[in-house]
């Protein structure tokens, strides 16, 4: 019985920690919910090098 209680407590703690991040993002307006993916900006973000700058293997 103790083992089951400890397992359920651990599961509840894990679940609450997994949900804390997304809930915090929603509560602090870090998530932009006003747009739709079809109207997103299509400009490159500049994260990857251009083909001319990429190293050749």
C-alpha positions in Angstrom: 0.0 0.0 0.0 2.8 2.4 0.9 4.5 1.6 -2.4 1.4 2.4 -4.4 0.9 5.7 -2.6 4.5 6.6 -3.3 4.1 5.7 -6.9 0.9 7.8 -7.3 2.6 10.7 -5.5 5.5 10.5 -7.9 3.3 10.3 -10.9 1.3 13.3 -9.7 4.4 15.3 -9.1 5.8 14.3 -12.6 2.5 15.3 -14.2 2.4 18.6 -12.4 6.0 19.4 -13.4 5.3 18.5 -17.0 2.2 20.8 -17.1 3.8 23.7 -15.2 5.9 24.9 -18.2 3.1 25.2 -20.8 0.8 26.7 -18.2 3.4 29.3 -17.3 3.9 30.2 -21.0 0.2 30.7 -21.4 -0.2 32.7 -18.2 2.7 35.1 -19.1 1.5 35.6 -22.7 4.7 34.1 -24.1 2.5 32.2 -26.6 1.1 34.2 -29.4 -2.4 32.9 -30.0 -3.7 35.7 -32.3 -2.3 34.4 -35.6 -2.7 31.4 -37.8 0.1 29.3 -39.2 -1.1 30.1 -42.8 -0.5 33.8 -42.2 3.0 33.4 -40.7 6.0 35.3 -42.0 7.8 33.1 -44.6 11.1 35.0 -44.5 14.1 32.9 -43.5 15.2 33.2 -39.8 18.9 33.1 -40.7 19.6 30.1 -38.5 21.2 27.9 -41.2 24.1 29.0 -43.4 23.5 29.7 -47.0 24.6 27.1 -49.5 27.6 29.2 -50.4 28.7 29.5 -46.7 28.1 25.8 -45.9 31.2 23.6 -45.5 31.8 21.1 -48.2 32.3 17.5 -47.1 
